Amino acid sequence: MAKWLSHHGCNVTVSQFPSGGREVGQAIQDRATELGADLVVMGAYGHARMIQTVLGGTTRTMMEQTDLPLMLAH
């Protein structure tokens, strides 16, 4: 995705960082805010509905937030 976005003129930064014990969706939002990101691009992988319902999920957390534009790829 980064290569495709770069090819189309976007300034792309790919990074990895520890969550520090926070929920992953919240860690992604915090990091994007720290970096002043204009867009979060992430993979969206489904899990069984029962597991998703009980445990929630990073994809759901990111889709429910309204502060950052989100591009999902599957």
N, C-alpha and C positions, 0 to 999 in steps of 0.2 A: 504494500500500500504506500509506504514511504517513497519508494522509487517512482511509482505512478504519479503521486502527488507532486514530487519534485520535478518530474518531466513536464508537468503542466504548470510550472511556475510557482508552486507553493514552497514556502520556507518550512522545512520539516525537521523536527528533532525527535529521535527515537531514544528513549532512556528506560532504564530499569532502576528501581529503588525499593528498599524494604518498607513494608507497611507500618512497621513500628508497633504492631499489635492492634492497629485500627482495622475496622472492617474495610475490605479492599475497595469497595465503591467510594467510601469516604476518603480513603488515602489517595485515590485517583483524582477526586475532586479537589482535595487540598493541594496536591502537587500541581495540577493544571492552573489553579488560582495563583499559586506562588510564582509560576512561570509566566503568567499573563497569557495563557493559551487562548486562542480564538476558537479552537475546535478540538474535541477529543475524538480520536478514531480508535475503535476497539473491535475485537471479534465478539460475536454473540453466539455462544454455544448453549444449546438447550439441554436441560436435564429432565429427568422424569418429573411430571407435574406434582406428584406427591412430595418429592424431595424439595422441589422448588417452593411449594406452598409452605412446608414446615420450616425450611431453612432460609428462604428468601434467595437472593443471588445478586451477584455484582451487576449483571445485565439489567435486572429489574431496578436495582438501586439507581443505576445511571439513567435509565429511562424515566424514572420518577422525578429526578432532579430537574430544575428549570433554569439553573444559572449558566450552564455551559451548553453550547451546541454540541450535538453528538452524532457521529457517523458510525453506524454499525455495519460490520461485514460478517458474513457467515460462510 
